[in-house]
Amino acid sequence: MSDLKIAVVIYEPIDSDSSRVYRGLKTALEFKQAGDDVTVVFDGSGVETLAAITAPIHKMNPLAVALKDNIRGACGFCVTSHGVSDAVALGGWDLLTDYKGEVSVRNLVLEGYQILSF
């Protein structure tokens, strides 16, 4: 494993720009396949993306499966506010609530991750 630590944060809802979502997931997969330490977080409207790609019939589900061990989870507050709690729970994804009920990007930086946003 290299010394690279990359956090891919997906903010984009899949219905808005699926190519941006695809690029973010493929970027994470590239780092993973190279042996780098990569984690994926879904925040803001990106929680809708995680809910969608959790479905086995979704065309990007194979990327979610390939990155399963690298997906840290989704912002707990955003999952509720975007109405995707059931889909995220069904996928078994963690809710990230380490900053006042929301995901903490700062904590990723403190852990040494370079942030890439999609």
C-alpha positions in Angstrom: 0.0 0.0 0.0 1.2 3.5 -0.8 1.3 6.5 1.5 -1.6 8.1 -0.4 -4.7 8.7 1.6 -7.6 9.9 -0.6 -11.2 10.7 0.5 -13.6 10.9 -2.4 -16.7 12.9 -1.3 -19.7 12.6 -3.5 -22.1 15.6 -3.3 -23.8 15.2 -6.6 -27.3 13.6 -6.9 -27.2 10.9 -9.5 -30.2 12.3 -11.3 -28.5 15.6 -11.7 -25.1 14.6 -13.2 -24.5 10.9 -13.4 -21.2 11.4 -15.3 -19.8 13.3 -12.3 -20.9 10.5 -10.0 -19.4 7.9 -12.3 -16.2 9.8 -12.4 -16.0 10.1 -8.7 -16.6 6.4 -8.2 -14.2 5.4 -10.9 -11.5 7.7 -9.4 -12.0 6.0 -6.0 -11.7 2.6 -7.7 -8.5 3.6 -9.5 -6.9 4.6 -6.2 -8.1 1.3 -4.6 -6.7 -0.8 -7.4 -3.4 1.0 -7.1 -3.2 0.0 -3.5 -3.8 3.4 -2.0 -5.9 4.1 1.1 -9.2 5.5 -0.3 -12.4 6.1 1.5 -15.7 7.3 -0.1 -18.2 9.5 1.7 -21.7 10.6 0.5 -22.7 14.1 1.7 -25.5 16.6 0.8 -27.5 15.5 -2.2 -24.9 12.8 -2.8 -26.8 10.6 -0.3 -29.5 10.3 -2.9 -26.7 8.8 -5.1 -25.8 6.2 -2.5 -29.5 5.2 -2.1 -29.8 4.8 -5.9 -26.6 2.8 -6.6 -27.4 0.4 -3.7 -30.2 -1.1 -5.8 -28.8 -4.2 -7.6 -30.5 -3.1 -10.8 -28.8 0.3 -11.0 -26.2 0.5 -13.7 -23.6 1.9 -11.2 -24.3 -0.8 -8.6 -21.2 -2.8 -9.7 -19.1 0.2 -8.6 -20.8 0.3 -5.2 -20.1 -3.4 -4.9 -16.4 -3.0 -5.9 -16.0 -0.2 -3.4 -18.1 -1.7 -0.6 -15.1 -1.9 1.8 -14.1 1.6 1.0 -17.4 3.4 1.3 -17.4 4.9 4.8 -21.1 5.9 4.6 -23.4 8.8 4.3 -24.1 12.0 6.2 -26.7 11.0 8.8 -28.5 14.4 8.7 -28.6 14.5 4.9 -30.0 10.9 4.7 -32.9 12.0 6.8 -33.4 15.4 5.1 -33.3 13.9 1.6 -35.7 11.1 2.5 -33.5 8.2 1.7 -33.1 6.6 5.2 -34.8 3.3 4.2 -32.7 2.8 1.0 -29.4 3.6 2.8 -30.3 1.3 5.8 -31.3 -1.5 3.4 -27.8 -1.2 1.8 -26.3 -1.6 5.2 -24.4 1.7 4.9 -23.1 3.6 8.0 -24.6 6.9 8.9 -21.9 9.4 9.6 -22.8 11.8 12.4 -19.4 12.8 13.9 -20.0 16.6 13.6 -23.3 17.6 15.2 -25.2 14.8 13.5 -23.5 15.4 10.1 -20.4 14.0 8.5 -17.1 15.8 9.4 -14.9 16.5 6.4 -12.5 18.1 8.9 -12.0 14.7 10.6 -11.1 13.2 7.2 -8.4 15.9 6.9 -7.2 15.2 10.4 -6.9 11.5 9.5 -4.5 12.6 6.7 -6.9 12.2 3.8 -6.7 14.5 0.7 -10.2 15.4 -0.2 -11.5 15.0 -3.8 -15.1 16.3 -4.3 -17.5 15.1 -7.0 
